[in-house]
Amino acid sequence: QGVLPINLSRLAVTGCSYAGKMALYAGAFDERIALTISQESGGGGATSWRYSQTEPAGTVETLGATSHQWFREEMFQFAGANVSKLPEDHHELMAMCAPRALYATANPDYTWLSNPSCHVCSRAVQQVYNTLGIAERFGFSVVGGHSHCSVPGNQIPEVEAFVEKFLLGNNSVNTNIATTPYTIDLTPWITWTNPTLANDTTLFTSLVYPVDRQSALDTAITFRWNKIEGVQRYFIQLSTDPASHNIVKSDSTTDTLATFIGLLDSTRYHWRVQVRNATGLGPWSNVWSFFTTASLPTKPQLVSAALNQTGFVTFLWRKEPVADQYLLQTSIALSFSPIFRSASTSDTGKTLSFFREGLPYYWRVQAENAAGPGPWSDVGSFTLFYAPTDLVLQRSVSNEITLTWSDNSTVEEGYVIERKQSPQPSFVVLDTLHGSGNTYVDSTVEVHQAYTYRVKAFRGSMESGYSNEASLTVGVNEGEGLPKEYSLGQNYPNPFNPSTTIRYALTPLRGGTPVTSPSGRGEKGVRVSLKIYDLLGREVATLVNEVKQPGEYTVQWDAQGVSGGVYFYRLRSGDASASSEHSPSAGSGQSFVQTKRLVVVK
């Protein structure tokens, strides 16, 4: 601040899509932020979960269809029919920016982002700002004709106007902006009457003692609050939860103090006061908390460090009965100098990211409460080693089984192939591959036998987890044990960033136009293409364009370099024309076209 020309009373925050949600949360909860610009934030941002739930199923991002990586799992108890039980809806979240400035945008070209929901939510927020007499501090713009997260030319002057007025103090610009293509009946959604606000004698008292978050207090406490003129009586409540659901002590008095005895040791309490005069009851005061005398927590017991395929690690430990929160530290050194990643949480688990594959890491946890921090836990260790995924089997006419999988590791020295043969109960090592290949051919199979395979990577004595298990029954006739119908699976994960997996199946060809495979052995193959298209029908990527034999396949699409938004992927095989889209009967082999939707989140 001493060097840079930063005015700390005029800070702004902005972001698009997922970052648009985060910008909105920051603007709502951090009162230092004078201006919030939330751009195309979608579900959980400037849209209403309740309204989005009324849209046709599968068309927009509802609470039940949004990413579990973005929200706490507790949110998802309100999915589907329970959405009406949400304790708040997102017009309330946006209105929490008031009386500070807020500008929200949406893009009707991206149906998944539920732009009518953003419209309804914005109209509700507009009512709040109007009631406060600050209508010019809120604006919203729902404009299409541009890609996700790009600012069209007609919105740039609006952004500049909000910056000019609320960061630079130029009050001559116009920020009364409400641009939308929708005309929706708001009667079912805005059911309240705007109150008339006025200045009058307040019945809202302020608390004095014990001060908020005070610790190491006795089990007998005299509470004090400020006096309000003309008050007939004060009401005090003491609870073990901040929402005052579990009231453990209550009293009323004409004085500004009350004494409670017999409180529990090592317990956090919350208290508030309400005022009554001749006109009635006033609002409850702010809720303050305090902690009675506590002993230090003991050292936490570590449970696990669970790894996934994207560089995230979820750390779990056991709960300490008197702990308020925990400090998690990770390091590449046993001395924990330097610290690599650290985080505080009141939960018994935390997920951190940006760990490198192949490096050994150490981690430990410390419990804290009002009495101070306890001892560190024992030290745990882990090393990221990505397991292979998407194991797929394909049988050739010579009854060989070809295994293919996704090679996710960059540090592996090879792979171990394991197989079990029905009715064999357990896997045995079939072979070991050295190098970073992702294909293996098993030529030791027998007809009329069922085989199950799995694969794991190794590096020296270190081993990854196993891939998925894949099974196949070897039949004596061509086509036995192969898919019975064409299919195009839904990509997973969806939405995703940056990569996703698509599965499809091809049946044995008994009609249509056979194509000789590149091997020259004369097997009946079929020309297959799998392509990605944007909303305007423009081809974005070609994932498959070759002759394929009957079987099940997976292919990955890495969307790095592609803008976030809704895309379509289309599978064509055989004699399928550009205009036909249907599923052939099992084994017809004539033609097949199917299109599905996926969502890239940036």
Secondary structure, 3 states (H helix, E strand, C coil): CCCCCCCCCCEEEEEECHHHHHHHHHHHHCCCEEEEEEECCCCCCCCCHHHHCCCCCCCCCCCCCCCCCCCCHHHHHHCHHHHHHCCCCHHHHHHCCCCCEEEEEECCCCHHHCHHHHHHHHHHHHHHHHHCCCHHHEEEEECCCCCCCCCCCCCHHHHHHHHHHHCCCCCCCCCCCEECCCCCCCCCCCCCCCCCCCCCCCCCCCEEECCCCEEEECCCEEEEECCCCCCCEEEEEEECCCCCCCEEEEEEECCCEEEECCCCCCCEEEEEEEEEECCEEEEECCCEEEEECCCCCCCCCEEEEEECCCCCEEEEECCCCCCCEEEEEEECCCCCCCCCEEEEECCCEEEECCCCECCEEEEEEEEEECCEEEEECCCEEEEECCCCEEEEEEECCCCCEEEEEECCCCCCCEEEEEEEECCCCCCEEEEEEECCCCEEEECCCCCCEEEEEEEEEEECCEEEEECCCEEEEECCCCCCCCCCCCEECCCECCCECCEEEEEEEECCCCCCCCEECCCCCCCEEEEEEEEEECCCCCEEEEEEEEEECCEEEEEEEECCCCCCEEEEEEEEEECCCCCCCCCCCCCCCCEEEEEEEEEECC
